[in-house]
Amino acid sequence: MEKMKATQTIVDDSLRETKMHGTEGFPLAVYLDDFADFENGYICWHWHEEVQVTMIIEGAFFCQIEAEQLHLKEGDIVFINSGLMHQIRPCMLAQGKLYSFIWRGELIGNTRGSDIYKECVEPVLTGNLSYMVWDSNSPSYQETQVLLKKVVNLFAGRELTYQLQIVILLSSLWLQIFEKMPKEKDIVSADVKRDKQRVKAALQYMQENYQESLKLDDIANAAYISRSELCRGFQRTLQMTPMEFLMQYRIRQSTVLLKNMDLRILDIAEMTGFSSPSHFGSYFRKYMGCTPREYRKGC
């Protein structure tokens, strides 16, 4: 089973994950994520066109899907729809394990032009079902858990017909998801669409300029909106402020630089946009649970 480390969760300026999951011929990947291996101790904000199902196998996690935050415990399963910004944080930093199943809709629908895709897959991908959770109280929980464990074993063994068997199993899971869709498709409001576009523009600007001394006005101007509207958009979309995201991103970048023993912590603080080493150290402890020096010793 492939282990996906944080250094492999590569995103572009819009936070879209750039890694291909599976192959063109079989667009599915199954990952065993051990959060002790992650440089930052968590999976940072990202999105992908594929859908995702995550099954917690050890520990407890906060899973934030845009503005919704879920608390997942051992055994819980969550479906995350295509194109949604999400991040996953263990309740205890760098502790916990989970399986992630990531695949494109065509895996079940065969091709985008097929009747199955148009009538059973596309309505989910374009509908208003953002996520779905199975826990021990869900009617189909045991069935879903067994199904996913079978997929893990098939994917690891890769014996003859394993792809067909996986597609059959995931089709059964997809039927559950399809049946849980709201019957009436809500029209996504223009305000929600506009929020997402503005937030993505702001995120791109921050990631391109995080080394500079950025002010809230700079970020708002990059998204062509006022400071107050920028903050409201971030709260509605991600339930955080723009500056919170910026600080988290700077700390994430600093963990990479700390592995270079030739760089002084003072230099790293300056390279990641912090006004002083003490400012850097304060935020590093807040998000990583230790000082930059302690983190470096553990590298």
Salt bridges, closest charged atoms under 4 A:
GLU2 OE2 - LYS19 NZ 3.46
GLU17 OE1 - HIS21 NE2 3.19
GLU24 OE1 - ARG104 NH2 3.50
GLU49 OE2 - ARG16 NH2 3.16
GLU50 OE1 - HIS48 ND1 3.94
GLU66 OE1 - LYS196 NZ 3.01
ASP76 OD1 - LYS73 NZ 3.40
GLU106 OE2 - ARG104 NE 3.18
GLU106 OE2 - ARG112 NE 3.71
ASP115 OD1 - LYS118 NZ 3.94
ASP191 OD1 - ARG194 NH2 2.28
ASP195 OD2 - ARG236 NE 2.60
ASP217 OD1 - ARG227 NE 3.57
GLU229 OE2 - ARG198 NH1 3.58
GLU229 OE1 - ARG232 NH2 2.83
GLU229 OE2 - ARG236 NH2 2.90
ASP267 OD1 - ARG264 NH2 3.10
